[in-house]
């Protein structure tokens, strides 16, 4: 295994025509390498192709063309080894209600061919916080507990790569924090490569080392999280005046507005206008500054800008 946990070249998936629906090209020649040991974000709007890509990695959907290599194993040459190298926590709660968590994990381990002597069921139950529910029927578990069980099922064969498809969708803050603590521990202590899809962009920004954005089946961006956010050169200076004041005139290139709380907002490009020039214009207008703050762009701004631009061009 090289420096990449996953290597994807020219991956294409076209779904056949169905009834009056024409063929749909879900993935269009996607090239993507995911470094081993990283926490990698895979983002995109609904229908962008994320689920198709994940299902191809998991061996649940057959690709149309291209090459997929997982942990050094080519899917076409070594399908069993490549599938054994990856675990997937799906978004859907597909759990047999008549199985206990312990039984569900044992069955899953058996499906992966893990010998009884090498199974780590109790260890996984402890890691996902279901020790005290190990022998309760899954139908009696809360939604959050069922989601933890999905994570446990993805871990029973100790995969080198773990895919989390919307792992915190619809869960409370406490469970979300518990899941992320477990994920960080897997990554830091065992070196597990984590691939995350999420609609909570603040999660991706906090958790992921690198991020790829897919839209209309194409890879439209891939970079470190910091570099992606850095693509947005805008900066907003928020000034709270001391007393009544009117919005001052600003240099060309500065957009001004006044918020409901009376604060003045000045948005400009850092590469073109210095913050000092904005502050100087405020002082020249005779405004006494009571408080000042800055607002930087976040991943959501980048995501919206990239996907909306791509949508307009398509």
N, C-alpha and C positions, 0 to 999 in steps of 0.2 A: 504493500500500500504506500502510495506516494504522499505528497503534502496535501492532496485534496481528498476529502471524504467522498465527494460525489463529483463526477465529471460528466457533463451533458454536451453533446455535439449534434447540431443540426436536428434537434428533436422536433418532429412534426406529428400532429394527430389530426386526422380528418374523419369526422363522423359521417356515415353514409346518409344519403337522402332518405327521408321518412315521410310517406304520404305526399302532401303538398310542400313539405319543407325541403329546400335544396341542401346539398352537402354543406357541412359546417366545418371550417378549419379552426379548430380550437387552439392549436399551437402551431406557430409558424417559424420553423428553423431556429429553435432556441438553443443558444450556446451559453452554458453556465457552469462554472466551477465553484464548489463550496469547500472552503478550507477545513481540514480536520481540526477538531477541537474548538471550533467557533460556535457562537450562537448567531444564527443567520436568519434574517427576516425575509419572508417572501410575501410581498404585498401586491394588492391590485384590487380594483373594483369588482363587484359581482359580475360573473360571466367573463372575467378576464383570461381564464385558463389555469388558475392556481390549482383548483381541485383536480383537473385533468392531469397536470404535472405530478401532483402528489400521488394520484392513483396509479400512474405509470411507474413511479418509483417503488410503490408498494406491490407492484405486480398484479394489480386489479384491473388495469386497462392496458390493452396492447397498443403500442405505438404504431404509427404508420411508417415512419422512417426515422433514421438517426441512431445515435449511440448513447447508451446509458451505462455508466460504470459506478458501482457502489462499493466503497471500501476495497477498491482494486479488482473487483469481480465484474466482468462484463455480463449484462443481463442476458444476452443472447448465447454466450459461451458457458457461463456458470450461473444459470438462473437460481438454483437452490441456494448457493452461497451468497449471491447478491441479496436475495430475499431475507436470508437469515441475518444479514448485517444491518437490517433496518427494522425499526419498530414504529408503528403509526398509532397515534391517539386521534381517532376520528372525532368530528364535530357531533355526529349523531349519537344518541344514547342507545346503542345497539347491544343491550345486555339481556341475557336470558333471565327472566324474573324468578324462575324456579331454581336457580343455582345460587349457592352461597358465594361470597367473595373468594373463599379458599378454593371451592370447587371450580369456580370460573378460571382462576389463575392456574390451577392444576391442569384443566382441560387445555387451556391455551398453551401451556408449556409442552403438553403432549403433542399438540398439533405441530409445534416447531421441532419435535423430536428430541426434546431435552430429557435425558434419562432421569429417573426418580432420584437417584443418588446425587444428581447435580442441580436439582431444582432449588430455588431460593424463595419459595412461596412466603414463608414467615417473614423473611427479610423485606420482601416487597410490601407485604401487608403493613409492616411497621413504617416503612418509608412513606406510604401514602396515607398513614393515619387511620387504618381500618382494622387494627389489631382486635379491638373490642367488638367489631362487627364481623369477624372472620366467618362465623357460622350462622349469620342471619341471612334470611332469604333476600336476594337482591331487590325483590319487589317492595320490600319494607324499607329500603334505603332512601334517603333524601336525594334530591337532584344533585346536590353537591357531592354526596358520597358516591353516587353512580359515576360522576365525572372522574373522581379519584380512582375508581375501579378501572375505568377505561385507561387511565395512565398506567395502572399496575399491569394490565393485560399487555400493554405495549412494551413492558420492561422484563417480562418473565424469561425471555431468552437472552437477556443482557446484550442488546444490540449496540453496535458502535455508533449508529446514527438513529436519532429519535426525531420523528416528525410530529409536531403538535399543530393540529388543524383547529384554529379558533378555540384554544383550550379553556379560556376564561369567559366564553360567551354565556351570559345569563347567570353568572355566579356572583355571590356576594364578595365584599372586599376582603373579609377574613380568609375565605377559601382561595381567592386570587393570590393573596400574599403567601399562603401556604404552598400553593402550586409553584409559584416562582421561587420560593426558598428551596423546594425539592429540585427544581430544574437547575438552579445555580449550583447546588451541591453535586448533582450528577456531572455537570460540566467541569467543575473545578476539581472534584476528587477523583472522578473516573475518566475524565477527558472525553466524555460523550459529546458528539457533535449534535447540536440542536438546530432544527429547522422549524421556524415559527411562522404561522400565518395568523393574522389578527386584524380586526377592525379597530382595535384600540391603539391608535397610532402612538400615544404617549408610552404604551407598553413597549412597542418596538423600539422607540427612541431610547428608552432606559435600558432595555435588555440586550439589544442586538449589537454585535461588533460590525457587521456589514448588512446591507439591505439590497435586495433586488426588487424592482417594480415591474410587474407585467400588466399589459393592457392590450386588449384585442388580440391576444395570443402571441404578442411580441414582447421581448425583453426591452424596455425603454430606458432603464437606468439600473446601474449596479455600482455601488461604491461603499466606502465606509460610512457609517451613520453621520459622523461629524462632517465629512466631505459633502454628503448630500444636503445636509442642512445649510452648509456653507455656500451652496449654489444660490441661495436666496440672499441677495446682497442688501435687501431692504433692512432698515432700522427705524424704529419709532422712538422719539423722545417725548416723554409725557411730563408736562410741567404744570404744577398746581400754583397758580398765582396767589399772592397774599392780598386779598381784597378783590374788589371788582376790577375787571380789565377786559379789554376788547382784543380780539384776535389780531396779532401784529402781522405786518407784511413780512414775507420771507423771501430769501434769494430764489432765483429760478431753479426748479427741480425739487423744491420742497412742497409736499402736499400738507395742508393745514386743516384742522377741524377742531371743534370744541365739543367735549363730551357733556353728558347730562349733569355730571357732578361739577362742571365748571373747568375741568382740566383741559389744557391745550395739548393737542397731539400733532407732532411734526414728523412726517415720514419721508425718508430720503435714502439714496443709495450711498453706502459707506465709501465706495470707491470713487465717488464723484464729489461729495460734499462732506466737509469736516463737521463734527458735532460742535466744535467751537464757533463755527460760523452761525449756526442756528442759535446758540446761546447768546452770541453777540447781538443778533437781530432782536432778541427778546429784551435784552438790557437797553438797547437803543430806543425801544418803544416805551421805556420807563416802567416796565413791569417788574415788580418785586417778586422774586421766586420764593415760595414757601417750601416746596418740595419738588424733586425731580427724579425721574426714573426712566429706564430704557426698556424696550420690549424687543426681543430678538425673534426671528422666524423660527418655527419648529417644523418637525417632520410633516405635520398635517399640511402646512403651507406648501411644502415641496411636493407632496403627494397630489394635492389638488391642482397645482400648477402643471405638473407633468401629465397627469391623466386627462385634464380638461383640454390641454393643448393637443394631445394626441387624438382626443375624441373629435376636436374640430377639424383636424387634418384628415381624419379617416373618411 
